[in-house]
Amino acid sequence: MGHTVSVHTTSDFENMLRGSALRVTRPRIAVLEVVHDHPHADTDSIIGLVRAHLGPVSHQTVYDVLKALTSVGLLRRIEPPGSVARYEARVGDNHHHVVCRSCGAIADVDCAVGAAPCLAPSEAHGFVIDEAEVIYWGICPNCSPAHCS
Protein backbone atom coordinates (compact mmCIF):
# COMPACT_ATOMS: atom_id res chain seq x y z
CA MET A 1 0.00 0.00 0.00
CA GLY A 2 1.60 3.27 -1.13
CA HIS A 3 1.74 6.56 0.70
CA THR A 4 -0.99 9.00 -0.27
CA VAL A 5 0.24 12.46 -1.25
CA SER A 6 -1.85 15.19 0.28
CA VAL A 7 -2.19 18.76 -0.92
CA HIS A 8 -1.45 21.45 1.65
CA THR A 9 -2.23 25.14 1.64
CA THR A 10 -0.16 27.96 3.10
CA SER A 11 -2.52 28.06 6.08
CA ASP A 12 -1.90 24.32 6.65
CA PHE A 13 1.84 25.02 6.86
CA GLU A 14 1.22 27.98 9.16
CA ASN A 15 -0.83 25.71 11.45
CA MET A 16 1.91 23.06 11.41
CA LEU A 17 4.46 25.66 12.50
CA ARG A 18 2.21 27.08 15.23
CA GLY A 19 1.38 23.57 16.41
CA SER A 20 5.11 22.93 16.82
CA ALA A 21 5.62 26.24 18.68
CA LEU A 22 7.65 27.68 15.80
CA ARG A 23 7.21 31.24 14.60
CA VAL A 24 5.60 31.46 11.16
CA THR A 25 8.10 32.89 8.66
CA ARG A 26 8.17 32.99 4.86
CA PRO A 27 11.34 30.82 4.67
CA ARG A 28 9.82 28.17 6.98
CA ILE A 29 6.63 28.03 4.92
CA ALA A 30 8.64 27.89 1.67
CA VAL A 31 10.84 25.04 2.92
CA LEU A 32 7.79 23.06 4.09
CA GLU A 33 6.13 23.58 0.69
CA VAL A 34 9.25 22.53 -1.20
CA VAL A 35 9.87 19.38 0.85
CA HIS A 36 6.20 18.38 0.67
CA ASP A 37 6.31 18.80 -3.12
CA HIS A 38 9.78 17.23 -3.58
CA PRO A 39 10.26 14.29 -1.19
CA HIS A 40 13.88 13.20 -0.68
CA ALA A 41 15.26 16.50 -2.01
CA ASP A 42 18.81 17.38 -1.03
CA THR A 43 19.77 20.68 0.58
CA ASP A 44 21.05 22.30 -2.63
CA SER A 45 17.83 21.44 -4.46
CA ILE A 46 15.76 22.80 -1.57
CA ILE A 47 17.77 26.04 -1.57
CA GLY A 48 17.23 26.47 -5.32
CA LEU A 49 13.50 25.81 -5.08
CA VAL A 50 13.07 28.11 -2.06
CA ARG A 51 14.89 30.88 -3.94
CA ALA A 52 12.56 30.34 -6.90
CA HIS A 53 9.64 31.03 -4.51
CA LEU A 54 11.10 33.82 -2.38
CA GLY A 55 14.02 35.33 -4.26
CA PRO A 56 17.36 35.75 -2.49
CA VAL A 57 17.60 33.57 0.62
CA SER A 58 20.93 32.65 2.21
CA HIS A 59 22.21 29.09 2.45
CA GLN A 60 22.44 29.55 6.21
CA THR A 61 18.77 30.54 6.47
CA VAL A 62 17.69 27.37 4.68
CA TYR A 63 20.06 25.22 6.79
CA ASP A 64 18.66 26.80 9.96
CA VAL A 65 15.07 26.25 8.81
CA LEU A 66 15.78 22.60 7.91
CA LYS A 67 17.36 22.06 11.33
CA ALA A 68 14.43 23.70 13.15
CA LEU A 69 11.78 21.81 11.19
CA THR A 70 13.62 18.52 11.69
CA SER A 71 14.12 19.11 15.42
CA VAL A 72 10.35 19.53 15.98
CA GLY A 73 9.47 16.54 13.79
CA LEU A 74 7.87 18.38 10.84
CA LEU A 75 10.58 17.04 8.53
CA ARG A 76 12.75 13.93 8.57
CA ARG A 77 16.43 13.97 7.56
CA ILE A 78 17.73 10.84 5.88
CA GLU A 79 21.31 10.21 4.80
CA PRO A 80 21.93 6.95 2.97
CA PRO A 81 25.62 5.96 3.10
CA GLY A 82 27.53 7.68 0.32
CA SER A 83 24.75 10.22 -0.24
CA VAL A 84 24.15 13.80 0.83
CA ALA A 85 21.45 14.51 3.41
CA ARG A 86 17.94 14.51 2.06
CA TYR A 87 14.68 15.66 3.61
CA GLU A 88 11.12 14.43 3.54
CA ALA A 89 7.82 15.49 5.06
CA ARG A 90 6.60 11.93 5.68
CA VAL A 91 7.28 11.61 9.40
CA GLY A 92 6.19 9.45 12.31
CA ASP A 93 5.32 6.25 10.47
CA ASN A 94 8.61 4.29 10.62
CA HIS A 95 8.81 3.77 6.85
CA HIS A 96 12.03 2.82 5.08
CA HIS A 97 13.72 3.62 1.77
CA VAL A 98 15.02 1.95 -1.37
CA VAL A 99 18.01 3.58 -3.07
CA CYS A 100 19.27 3.05 -6.61
CA ARG A 101 22.99 2.20 -6.64
CA SER A 102 23.32 3.74 -10.10
CA CYS A 103 21.49 7.10 -10.12
CA GLY A 104 20.75 7.59 -6.40
CA ALA A 105 16.97 7.73 -6.81
CA ILE A 106 15.14 7.18 -3.51
CA ALA A 107 11.64 5.84 -2.91
CA ASP A 108 9.63 5.15 0.24
CA VAL A 109 9.05 1.57 1.39
CA ASP A 110 6.30 0.91 3.92
CA CYS A 111 6.99 -1.50 6.75
CA ALA A 112 6.29 -5.03 5.63
CA VAL A 113 5.03 -6.43 8.94
CA GLY A 114 4.21 -5.40 12.48
CA ALA A 115 4.10 -2.24 14.56
CA ALA A 116 6.96 0.21 15.05
CA PRO A 117 9.64 -0.79 15.23
CA CYS A 118 8.89 -3.29 12.52
CA LEU A 119 12.21 -5.05 13.00
CA ALA A 120 13.34 -6.42 16.32
CA PRO A 121 17.09 -6.80 16.92
CA SER A 122 18.43 -10.13 18.08
CA GLU A 123 20.23 -8.25 20.91
CA ALA A 124 19.21 -4.77 22.12
CA HIS A 125 22.13 -4.39 24.62
CA GLY A 126 19.73 -2.84 27.13
CA PHE A 127 18.49 -0.16 24.71
CA VAL A 128 14.77 0.59 24.56
CA ILE A 129 14.20 0.47 20.79
CA ASP A 130 11.62 2.87 19.37
CA GLU A 131 12.58 3.00 15.69
CA ALA A 132 14.15 0.83 13.02
CA GLU A 133 15.71 2.34 9.90
CA VAL A 134 16.32 0.13 6.89
CA ILE A 135 17.77 1.07 3.53
CA TYR A 136 17.24 -1.33 0.65
CA TRP A 137 19.80 -1.02 -2.16
CA GLY A 138 19.27 -2.00 -5.77
CA ILE A 139 18.88 -0.72 -9.31
CA CYS A 140 15.82 1.40 -10.17
CA PRO A 141 13.67 0.61 -13.23
CA ASN A 142 15.21 3.51 -15.20
CA CYS A 143 18.75 2.17 -14.67
CA SER A 144 18.03 -1.56 -15.01
CA PRO A 145 19.47 -3.35 -18.06
CA ALA A 146 15.97 -4.46 -19.04
CA HIS A 147 14.88 -0.80 -19.33
CA CYS A 148 17.94 0.16 -21.42
CA SER A 149 17.46 -2.58 -24.05
Secondary structure by P-SEA (a helix, b strand, c coil): cbbbbbbbcaaaaaaaaaaacccccaaaaaaaaaaaacccccaaaaaaaaaaacccccaaaaaaaaaaaaaaccbbbbbcccccbbbbccccccccbbbbcccbbbbbbcccccccccccccccccccccbbbbbbbcccccccccccc
